[in-house]
Structure formats: structure tokens, C-alpha cells
Amino acid sequence: MFESWLALPSTKHLSIDDPRTTLNRRRIIQEKKFLRLIYEDWYASIIAALPAGEGKLLELGSGAGFFREFIPDLITSEIFHLPGVDAVMDAQQLPLADGVLRGIVMINVMHHLPEPRLFFGEACRCLRPGGVIIMIEPWVTVWSTLVYRFLHQEPFHPKAATWEFSVQGPLSGANAALPWIIFERDRSKFDQEFQKLVLRKLELVMPFRYLLSGGVSKISLCPGWTYEVWRQLEEALKPCMSRLAMFAQIQLVRVGNASGIAEFTGEKPCEP
């Protein structure tokens, strides 16, 4: 009941799998100042982590966003046709040649992939050595578990036995706990199966701002002018992110061999 009171009127009667929902979300992100500022911060943090050099940049799940305003030559893609998006692509079967990408970027996409192993295999094939996958995804903490379980419409199953889930629709199928399952609970399994994708960085972020923005389906709980206050509060709470964060920025580097991240980046693999 409480969730329905907060719902934006324009989102109440559209299926999440309807392309019109994604177009509506594009408009919402642009019009809600607090939410747009969140995306601007996310884009800036992703850009800071991108490698220099040759190779194209691909964004998966571009439909509702505006990342191209920051990277004009970005290849944008979506799971279905939408105006303003370059290509229709399934992240689990990329129609790209080997080694052509220096980066794959994505926001709230991976937890919608019913067979994530296929995506990691395809990403490893299409990335050049030193190329990166940078994603911002939901994360499991004490606080976020309450939010995702009771105030969020997507499935949330941190105790799921497998990474895969049944396909319902291009967007309605999901497990919001999947990034945590792969990169925390099952980290050793990921490292063993995908030895050429090294976890370079995992940063836990944003316990409150996205919730206060209302996201793409709820009314905003705070005006845009309060954004900087909340950003600074979250900055001060960094030591508590393991219990509070709702999201994680996850950076993977495609290495040329099973042990050589330093060969391309000069950095050591992220420790468990």
C-alpha cells in the first residue's frame, strides 16, 4: 500500500517490459533534478575508471540514460529498439568482433541477465587486453536488504542457489542480489571460471540518495537543492558502507593471461 502511494502516476499502468516504460524513465530521469544528479555522478565515476587508448566504448542498457552527453562517440544499446539508441543487443550474445572494445559500461543491467556467465564470456571475447567492464549495480547489506525486500519491485533473492534465473521478460526477469552473489558470496567461483576478468575495484556507495530520489518509479522525497547535503553525508559515512550501501561500482579488467593485471594497468588484483 505504502509503495503504491509513492508511485509516479505515469508509471502505474505500463509493464516494465514495454519499451514505452523505458522511454518514460528517460523522461523521468531528465525531469527529476535529484535523480539526474545521481546519474551525472555515476557517469563521472565511470569515466574516471576508463582506460585510455584504442578501442570503442559500449554501453549496455542505454535506453533511459544520457551517457552520450558525456561520451559523444559511445555506442549505445538496448535489448529492444528505442529511438536515440544505436543498436539492439543482447549482452549475452554480443554481435561484435573479438577484441574491439576498450570498455563496456552499464548501470543496473547485470542483475537482469538470466545467464550472466554468457555475458562474462562474451565480454572477455570482445574486450581488448586492458579493457574494462564498469558497472553500477545493487548490493546486499543490512540496510539495502530492508529496502530491496520491502520497497523495491524487483525480485531480490540473496540465497539463490545459482546465478541463473528464469526468463520472464527482457526487464521483469531479475535478481537484484545477483551482483553480490557473484562478486561476494561466490567470488572464488567467479575467479576460477573467468581468470581473464580480474576484479580491480569494488566500491560500495549510496545508501540514501537513490532511495530519496524516488528512482524511476516513485515520487522524489527530497528537492534537488538538497542533493549536495546528502552527498556529503554519505561521504562521511564511507566507513559504514559495508552495512549501509545500496549500490556497488564494480570494475573488471580483461587481462592477457590468468595472472597479469599489472601487465596492462600497473595495479594489483582486488583482494577478497
N, C-alpha and C positions, 0 to 999 in steps of 0.2 A: 504494500500500500504506500509506504513512505517513498519508495523508489518511483512509483507512478506519479506522485505529486511533483517530483523534481524533473520529470521528463519534459524535454522541449516539445511543444505541440507539433512541430514539423517532422518529428521522428516517430510519432506514435503509431502510424498506420503503414509504415513501409517495412518490408522484410529486409533483414541485414544482407541477404544475398542479392537483393535488387540493385543493379547499378545506380539507380536513382538515389539510393541511400548514400552511396559513396559521393555522388555529386552534391547531395545535401550536406554531407560532412565537410566537403571542401568549402562550401559557403559558410558553414558554422565556424570553422577554424579561422577564416578570414575576418568574420564579423565580431567574434568574441576576443577582445583585446588580450585578456589574461591568457587564454588558450594559445593565441597566436604567439605571444611572447615565449611560452613554453617551447613551441616548435622552433622558434628562432634560436633559443638556447641549445636545443638538441642539435640543430643543423650546425651551429658554430662548433660544438664539441666534436661532431663527426668530422668536419672539415679539418680541425686541428690534428686529427689522428690519421689522415690520409697520407699515403706515401707520395713523394714526388716521382717524376719520371714518365716514361711512355705507358700507354695503355688507356683504355676507355674506362669510364666510371658508370656503373649500372645501379639504378635504384629499383628495388622490388617493392611493389605495393605503393606506387606513387600517387594513386588516384585522388586522395583527399588532400594531399600536401602541396607545398610550394617550394620544394628544394631547388628547383631550377632557377629561382630568383637569386640563389647564392652560387650555383654552378651552372652557367648557361649551356655548356656542352654535355651535361648529364644526360644519359639515356634513361628515360622514364618508362616504366612498365606497370602493367596491372594484369590481374587474372582474367578480366573481361574488357571488352572495348569501351573506352571512355574518351570523350573529346579532350584534347590537350595532352594526351598520353601517347608516347611514341609507339609502343608495341604491346601486344598481348603476349604475356609469357607466364608459363608455369615454372616456378622456382625449382621444381623437382625434375624438370626436363628442359634445360636452357637451350635455345636454338642458336648457340654461339660456338665459334671455333675455339680450339684449345689455346690457352694462354693469352687471350686477347684483352683481359681485364686487369687493371691495377687495383680495382676496388669494387666491392658490392656493398651497398648501404641499404638499410631497411629499418623501419620504425614500426613496431607492433605487427610484425609479419610472421616471424618464425613460429610463433605458437599457434598459427593457423595452418601449418604444414602437416598433413596427416602422416607423411613418411619422411621425417627430417633427414634420415640417412641418405635418401636420394638427393636432397638438396646439398648436403655437405660433399657428396661425391661429385656432383655437377659443379659446385663452386670450386672445388680443388682442381678440376679439369680446366675450367675457364680462366682461372686466375694465373697470372704470371708469377714466378718466384718473387717473393717480397710483396705480392699483392695482399690485400686485406679484405676481411669481412667485418663490417662495423654495424652492429645492431643495437637498438634500444628496445628492451623487452620487459614484460612484467617479471617481478622477482618475489620469492617467497620469504617473508619474515613474519614475526609475531603480529605486527600491525597490519601488513598487507593481507595476511590470511583473513583477518576480520573483514577488510574492505572487499576483497575479491569474492569472498564467500557470501556476503550479505548485501553488498551494494553494487555488484557488478553483474552484468547479464551473461557474460561468457562462462563456459564450463571451467571449473578450477579443480584439478584432481592431483594434488601433490603426491598421493600414494599410488598413482597409476603404475602398474607393473611394467608397462612397456612405453616406449617413446611414441608409438603409433596410436592413432585413434580412428574411429570410423568416420567416413566422409559423409557429411550431411549436406553441405553446400560450400561454395567457394570461400565464404567468410563465417558462416554459422558453425562449421566444424572447428573446434579449437580445444586447447588445454592451456589455460593461462599459466599453469605451473610448469609447462614443458621446459622453458629455458633453465629454470632452477634444477629440474630433474637432470638435464643433460650436463650442465656445467658445474653442478654442485654435488647432488646426490650420486650421479653416475659419471663423475668426472674421469675416473680411471678407465672406464669403458670407452668414453669418447677418445681419450688419449691413445688407447690401444688401437681402436678402429680407424682413426684418422690421424695418422702420425705426421702427415704433411700439413696439418692445420694446427698451429700452436696457439694456445691461449696466451696472448700478450698482456691483456689487461681486462679486469672485471671490476668496474666501479659501480657501487651501489648509490642510488640517487633518489631524490624527490619523494619524500614521504607524504607531503601535504599539497603541493602546488597543483598537481593534476586533479586530485580529488576536489580541491576548492574551485578549480576552473569549470567543473561540471563535465569535462571531456566533450565528446562529440554528441552526447545524447541527453545531457542534463543541463539545467539552468546553472549559470555561474553563481557561486556563493560569495564571491569577492569581486569588487570592481578592479579594473585594470591598474589603477593608480596604486593599489596596494602590493603589486607584484614584487617590487624590489624589497619590500619589508619581509615578505615570505621567503624570498630567495636568500636573503642574509640570515634569516632564522635557520633555514635548512643548512646553510654553510656552517653555522655554529654547531649544528647537531651532527656533523660528519662522524665524530667518534661513535655515534649511536646507530649508524646506518644498518648494521647487521641485524638490528631489531626493528628498525623503522622503515627502511626503504621500500618503496613500491615498484621501483624500476631498477634495471641494471644496464649500463653501457658495456657491451661485450665486444672485444676486439680479438680477432683471429688473424694470424699471419700464415700465408701459404709459403712454406719453406721448400728448399730444393732437395732436401734429404730429411731423413727421420730425426736428425739431431741438430740441425744447423740454423736456428733462427738468427744467430749472431752473424751468419754469413751475409744476411741481407739487411738487418736492422741494427746490429750492434747491441741488441737487448737480450736479456735472459728470459727464458720462458717463465710465465707466471707460476708461482708455487701454489700448491693446493691450500 
